[in-house]
């Protein structure tokens, strides 16, 4: 496994839910963190409880095409390197063939698919230089199968996230870059509030997602995982 000492990880959408859980877990393991959120002040409750020397915060608006390059540059200026990227920021709207709007579909496409693409492009030179760069795209079990009609639009965007991950694996392999799509089912965060009547206490814990992300970042170059599903209910084979 790759020693986390000295390694730097960027995490988008780190102010709550899965992103905050990943940040806490990686910091506990010894990584230095660059945390992005639309409102950097929203990261204060998280950063107040962790070592200041190994963390920085930066504004990240997924819809702003200039933010990835600015955030990456600030991260490298602070820590001198970049070793891993966790694309966690995401958006969920109920869009099906009969419900929802194309504007909502476009928004999910921009946040869930195009924004991670832009982040990876901005981070790419530094991940190549690392020799064992890691990219974890937080997708969804819905990016592997479509089980609910109302999630059609969301699934389209998350299938694209998984496709992006596979493309990155192919292009980055010669440079030691490894990418994985982390695809949980329902996770007990505010994103799933009001979305489903599935019992909350039976959902995947955000901490379990964080532990899995930490594993994917630490795996050596010769033990890469392309996609991994975290199921909270029986699923058809994918």
TIBAVEX-943541 format. One record per residue (C-alpha): x, y, z. Coordinates in nm, 2 decimals, decimal comma. Example, Ala and Ser with C-alpha at 12.3 -4.5 7.8 and 13.67 -1.06 7.14 Angstrom:
+--------+--------+--------+
:      x :      y :      z :
+--------+--------+--------+
:   1,23 :  -0,45 :   0,78 :
:   1,37 :  -0,11 :   0,71 :
+--------+--------+--------+
***
This chain:
+--------+--------+--------+
:      x :      y :      z :
+--------+--------+--------+
:   0,00 :   0,00 :   0,00 :
:   0,12 :   0,35 :  -0,07 :
:   0,23 :   0,54 :   0,24 :
:   0,00 :   0,85 :   0,29 :
:   0,28 :   1,05 :   0,45 :
:   0,34 :   1,36 :   0,25 :
:   0,07 :   1,29 :  -0,01 :
:  -0,18 :   1,56 :  -0,10 :
:  -0,54 :   1,50 :  -0,19 :
:  -0,80 :   1,74 :  -0,33 :
:  -1,16 :   1,67 :  -0,24 :
:  -1,45 :   1,86 :  -0,40 :
:  -1,78 :   1,91 :  -0,21 :
:  -1,59 :   1,85 :   0,12 :
:  -1,82 :   2,05 :   0,34 :
:  -2,08 :   1,78 :   0,41 :
:  -2,19 :   1,42 :   0,36 :
:  -1,96 :   1,19 :   0,18 :
:  -1,70 :   1,46 :   0,11 :
:  -1,66 :   1,56 :   0,47 :
:  -1,64 :   1,19 :   0,58 :
:  -1,37 :   1,13 :   0,32 :
:  -1,18 :   1,43 :   0,44 :
:  -1,19 :   1,32 :   0,80 :
:  -1,08 :   0,97 :   0,72 :
:  -0,79 :   1,08 :   0,49 :
:  -0,67 :   1,33 :   0,74 :
:  -0,67 :   1,07 :   1,02 :
:  -0,45 :   0,85 :   0,80 :
:  -0,19 :   1,12 :   0,75 :
:  -0,27 :   1,28 :   0,41 :
:  -0,26 :   1,66 :   0,35 :
:  -0,59 :   1,79 :   0,22 :
:  -0,71 :   2,06 :  -0,02 :
:  -1,08 :   2,10 :   0,04 :
:  -1,31 :   2,26 :  -0,21 :
:  -1,66 :   2,40 :  -0,16 :
:  -1,89 :   2,66 :  -0,31 :
:  -1,87 :   2,85 :   0,01 :
:  -1,53 :   2,80 :   0,18 :
:  -1,68 :   2,92 :   0,51 :
:  -1,90 :   2,61 :   0,52 :
:  -1,58 :   2,41 :   0,57 :
:  -1,50 :   2,58 :   0,90 :
:  -1,68 :   2,31 :   1,13 :
:  -1,46 :   2,04 :   0,96 :
:  -1,13 :   2,22 :   0,95 :
:  -1,17 :   2,34 :   1,31 :
:  -1,13 :   1,97 :   1,43 :
:  -0,82 :   1,88 :   1,22 :
:  -0,46 :   1,98 :   1,21 :
:  -0,43 :   2,31 :   1,03 :
:  -0,08 :   2,24 :   0,89 :
:  -0,22 :   1,96 :   0,67 :
:  -0,53 :   2,13 :   0,53 :
:  -0,63 :   2,42 :   0,31 :
:  -0,97 :   2,53 :   0,18 :
:  -1,06 :   2,69 :  -0,15 :
:  -1,36 :   2,81 :  -0,33 :
:  -1,49 :   2,55 :  -0,58 :
:  -1,80 :   2,62 :  -0,79 :
:  -1,85 :   2,32 :  -1,02 :
:  -2,03 :   2,53 :  -1,28 :
:  -1,74 :   2,78 :  -1,31 :
:  -1,49 :   2,66 :  -1,58 :
:  -1,21 :   2,87 :  -1,43 :
:  -1,22 :   2,72 :  -1,08 :
:  -1,04 :   2,39 :  -1,14 :
:  -0,72 :   2,55 :  -1,27 :
:  -0,72 :   2,81 :  -0,99 :
:  -0,78 :   2,55 :  -0,72 :
:  -0,51 :   2,32 :  -0,85 :
:  -0,26 :   2,61 :  -0,87 :
:  -0,34 :   2,72 :  -0,52 :
:  -0,30 :   2,36 :  -0,39 :
:   0,04 :   2,31 :  -0,55 :
:   0,15 :   2,65 :  -0,43 :
:   0,06 :   2,55 :  -0,07 :
:   0,19 :   2,19 :  -0,06 :
:   0,43 :   2,17 :  -0,36 :
:   0,26 :   1,87 :  -0,51 :
:  -0,07 :   1,69 :  -0,58 :
:  -0,11 :   1,31 :  -0,56 :
:  -0,48 :   1,24 :  -0,57 :
:  -0,82 :   1,39 :  -0,66 :
:  -1,16 :   1,29 :  -0,52 :
:  -1,44 :   1,42 :  -0,74 :
:  -1,72 :   1,42 :  -0,49 :
:  -1,94 :   1,73 :  -0,56 :
:  -2,27 :   1,61 :  -0,71 :
:  -2,63 :   1,70 :  -0,78 :
:  -2,95 :   1,51 :  -0,78 :
:  -3,28 :   1,61 :  -0,95 :
:  -3,57 :   1,38 :  -1,02 :
:  -3,58 :   1,38 :  -1,40 :
:  -3,75 :   1,11 :  -1,61 :
:  -3,90 :   1,10 :  -1,96 :
:  -4,22 :   1,25 :  -1,83 :
:  -4,10 :   1,46 :  -1,53 :
:  -3,84 :   1,72 :  -1,47 :
:  -3,69 :   1,97 :  -1,71 :
:  -3,41 :   1,98 :  -1,95 :
:  -3,26 :   2,26 :  -1,75 :
:  -3,23 :   2,02 :  -1,45 :
:  -3,09 :   1,75 :  -1,67 :
:  -2,83 :   2,00 :  -1,81 :
:  -2,74 :   2,10 :  -1,45 :
:  -2,68 :   1,74 :  -1,34 :
:  -2,47 :   1,68 :  -1,66 :
:  -2,26 :   1,99 :  -1,59 :
:  -2,20 :   1,91 :  -1,22 :
:  -2,18 :   1,53 :  -1,22 :
:  -1,99 :   1,47 :  -1,55 :
:  -1,84 :   1,78 :  -1,70 :
:  -1,71 :   1,93 :  -1,38 :
:  -1,51 :   1,61 :  -1,29 :
:  -1,37 :   1,61 :  -1,64 :
:  -1,25 :   1,97 :  -1,60 :
:  -1,10 :   1,89 :  -1,26 :
:  -0,91 :   1,59 :  -1,39 :
:  -0,77 :   1,80 :  -1,68 :
:  -0,65 :   2,07 :  -1,44 :
:  -0,49 :   1,82 :  -1,21 :
:  -0,35 :   1,59 :  -1,48 :
:   0,01 :   1,73 :  -1,51 :
:   0,07 :   1,70 :  -1,14 :
:  -0,08 :   1,35 :  -1,12 :
:   0,15 :   1,24 :  -1,40 :
:   0,44 :   1,38 :  -1,22 :
:   0,35 :   1,19 :  -0,90 :
:   0,40 :   0,86 :  -1,07 :
:   0,12 :   0,71 :  -0,86 :
:  -0,15 :   0,96 :  -0,90 :
:  -0,50 :   0,86 :  -0,79 :
:  -0,85 :   0,97 :  -0,91 :
:  -1,16 :   0,86 :  -0,73 :
:  -1,49 :   0,97 :  -0,89 :
:  -1,78 :   0,94 :  -0,65 :
:  -2,04 :   0,80 :  -0,89 :
:  -2,35 :   0,59 :  -0,78 :
:  -2,49 :   0,25 :  -0,81 :
:  -2,73 :   0,43 :  -1,05 :
:  -2,43 :   0,48 :  -1,27 :
:  -2,41 :   0,10 :  -1,31 :
:  -2,78 :   0,02 :  -1,35 :
:  -3,12 :   0,21 :  -1,37 :
:  -3,37 :   0,08 :  -1,12 :
:  -3,60 :   0,38 :  -1,08 :
:  -3,76 :   0,58 :  -1,37 :
:  -3,74 :   0,90 :  -1,18 :
:  -3,37 :   0,87 :  -1,16 :
:  -3,32 :   0,84 :  -1,54 :
:  -3,16 :   1,18 :  -1,58 :
:  -2,94 :   1,13 :  -1,27 :
:  -2,84 :   0,79 :  -1,40 :
:  -2,74 :   0,94 :  -1,74 :
:  -2,50 :   1,18 :  -1,57 :
:  -2,35 :   0,91 :  -1,34 :
:  -2,31 :   0,66 :  -1,63 :
:  -2,11 :   0,94 :  -1,79 :
:  -1,90 :   0,97 :  -1,47 :
:  -1,82 :   0,59 :  -1,48 :
:  -1,74 :   0,62 :  -1,85 :
:  -1,50 :   0,91 :  -1,77 :
:  -1,33 :   0,70 :  -1,51 :
:  -1,27 :   0,42 :  -1,76 :
:  -1,13 :   0,66 :  -2,01 :
:  -0,90 :   0,81 :  -1,75 :
:  -0,77 :   0,47 :  -1,66 :
:  -0,68 :   0,40 :  -2,02 :
:  -0,51 :   0,73 :  -2,07 :
:  -0,34 :   0,76 :  -1,74 :
:  -0,21 :   0,40 :  -1,70 :
:   0,13 :   0,45 :  -1,86 :
:   0,20 :   0,74 :  -1,62 :
:   0,10 :   0,55 :  -1,30 :
:  -0,24 :   0,73 :  -1,28 :
:  -0,51 :   0,50 :  -1,15 :
:  -0,88 :   0,59 :  -1,15 :
:  -1,18 :   0,43 :  -0,98 :
:  -1,55 :   0,49 :  -0,99 :
:  -1,69 :   0,45 :  -0,64 :
:  -2,06 :   0,36 :  -0,67 :
:  -2,26 :   0,34 :  -0,35 :
:  -2,63 :   0,28 :  -0,32 :
:  -2,84 :   0,50 :  -0,09 :
:  -2,61 :   0,68 :   0,15 :
:  -2,74 :   0,83 :   0,47 :
:  -2,67 :   1,19 :   0,39 :
:  -2,88 :   1,50 :   0,33 :
:  -2,89 :   1,43 :  -0,04 :
:  -3,11 :   1,13 :   0,01 :
:  -3,35 :   1,31 :   0,25 :
:  -3,70 :   1,29 :   0,09 :
:  -3,58 :   1,10 :  -0,21 :
:  -3,67 :   0,75 :  -0,11 :
:  -3,87 :   0,57 :   0,16 :
:  -3,58 :   0,32 :   0,19 :
:  -3,50 :   0,29 :   0,57 :
:  -3,23 :   0,54 :   0,66 :
:  -3,07 :   0,30 :   0,91 :
:  -3,03 :   0,05 :   0,63 :
:  -2,85 :   0,29 :   0,40 :
:  -2,47 :   0,29 :   0,35 :
:  -2,29 :   0,50 :   0,61 :
:  -2,08 :   0,79 :   0,47 :
:  -1,79 :   0,66 :   0,68 :
:  -1,80 :   0,33 :   0,48 :
:  -1,78 :   0,52 :   0,16 :
:  -1,48 :   0,72 :   0,31 :
:  -1,30 :   0,40 :   0,41 :
:  -1,34 :   0,26 :   0,06 :
:  -1,21 :   0,58 :  -0,10 :
:  -0,91 :   0,56 :   0,13 :
:  -0,84 :   0,21 :   0,02 :
:  -0,86 :   0,30 :  -0,35 :
:  -0,62 :   0,59 :  -0,30 :
:  -0,37 :   0,37 :  -0,12 :
:  -0,37 :   0,07 :  -0,35 :
:  -0,04 :   0,02 :  -0,54 :
:  -0,01 :   0,07 :  -0,92 :
:  -0,04 :  -0,31 :  -0,98 :
:  -0,37 :  -0,35 :  -0,79 :
:  -0,61 :  -0,11 :  -0,96 :
:  -0,98 :  -0,12 :  -0,91 :
:  -1,19 :   0,02 :  -1,20 :
:  -1,53 :   0,04 :  -1,03 :
:  -1,67 :  -0,07 :  -0,70 :
:  -2,03 :  -0,09 :  -0,59 :
:  -2,13 :  -0,05 :  -0,22 :
:  -2,47 :  -0,22 :  -0,19 :
:  -2,72 :  -0,16 :   0,09 :
:  -2,98 :  -0,39 :  -0,07 :
:  -2,97 :  -0,69 :  -0,30 :
:  -2,87 :  -0,58 :  -0,65 :
:  -2,89 :  -0,75 :  -0,99 :
:  -2,55 :  -0,84 :  -1,14 :
:  -2,38 :  -0,54 :  -1,29 :
+--------+--------+--------+
***
